[in-house]
Amino acid sequence: MRHLPLFASLHDRRCLVVGGGAVAERRAKLLLEAGARVTVLAPEISPNIEALAAEHDGLALERAPFGGEGVDAYWLVVAASGDPAVNAAVAAAAEKAKRFCNVVDDPERCSFIMPAIVDRDPVTIAIASSGLSPVLSRWVKGLVESLLPQRLGSLADLAGVWRERARAALPDPDQRRRFWERVVNGRVAEQCFGGAVEAAEDTLRRMLEAERTGEDRSEAQGEAWLVGAGPGRPDLITLRGRQLLAAADVVLYDRLAAPELLKFARREAEIVCVGKTPRHKSISQAEINALLVRLVREGKRVCRLKGGDPLVFGRGGEEIEALVEAGLPFQIVPGVSAVEGCAAYAGIPLTLRDRSQAVVIATGHTKDHGAADLASFRPGQTLALYMGVGQYEQIAAELLAAGHSLKTPAAIVERGTTDAQRVIRTSLARLAEARDRFRVSSPALLLVGPTAALAERYAWFAAGRLEVLDGGAGESLARVS
Ligand code: SAH
């Protein structure tokens, strides 16, 4: 560790910024936000800084060159003059006076560096790369920003308000720590993040009372979260999905959910694979429903992580029905379904002006979902067929019988969006042959319709592979536009 991160309490403490330009302005603003009394010292001071000083009592201006004296009147010093010689002199004076000094763009001379900040007041996260790459630090900041609930701060505020009362009610420090762990991991946090601060405070009050009297230790209610994991690529889960995944006590996941996502669960979370493969049914849907209900009844917050979108051929409806039947609370988080994921990563527009006016989402003939009604699929539309890789013969025959042309373009997208993605471009005439020749296996999505022919032209996903067996209609952009 090259630097020790510290959080300085600068309220009403004097800080010096040497420099009068845009960089000095940014540093002065930051120090003012932390409540410091700031002096900006420079022979020339920008109109922006002057305007800032007019608004802020805490900001004083001194129009003078840095003379090397008086640094010891300040707690912190920032050298932001833009002139290396002046900055070096400021750093040397600060060093001598034992004042921490930040020299802009000169990590060697800094005795403290300014981190990138994620501000969820009162929660503050500082990110630094030891001064080596501020751009990298800002990138990490962006990532952290996207992970943390916007209202994180309101949970910290609530905890601050109740801290003393909890200390009085629960004198045993271990018991108190466990109580707070349940608060920040549990329903109270969820309610805060959802904006229901009063309800959160109510829950907290009840939990504390129950904990104090030793009555009911469970914080009342569990909840089920049906979360769409997206089509396979781990970064295609939604922010909300990832936040709930990170909050769950138990994760029940599918074979189709990207395994990399599981690392976002809490370390203590119980992780259960309830995956089904077409041939090996490890656990039946009825058993999954029963497990879900039992866990939620026990007071657990259960993340049911389902491949794609939970309500598209995922039997999510049946799980919801079981929860409703049992009178248990749940939330549903949508996911990028295979149809959207595969279309995007294969470069196949699902609808396209003058070419495809509708998308028919259907499934092959399967035990879980019955036979598809392909009669609603007409030329000039896109058919997206989930499952049923083994039934391409019947599907093609049915479509041909309904009047679709042998040349109708088709694309089989296998393991779409993942680094193992394969797109097999073919036609209705050779659909089953293409599947066999390229040994397509599940999960694969079939797209049939004029826009499937664009897969060659619009292929963009570097990790994916594209195979062609009889392009059929041989579409090109010229013919599309
Ligand atoms: N709820 C899921 C679908 C579950 S049914 C969703 O919304 O995507 C399982 C079927 O989805 C698979 O047989 C396959 O047809 C399709 N599928 C899921 N992920 C896929 C992927 N990465 N590539 C291709 N097809 C996929």
Residues whose N, C-alpha, C, O or C-beta is under 5 A from the ligand:
A	BS01	SAH	P231 G232 G307 G308 D309 P310 V312 F313 G314 S337 A338 L385 Y386 M387 V413 E414 R415 G416 S442 P443 A444 L445
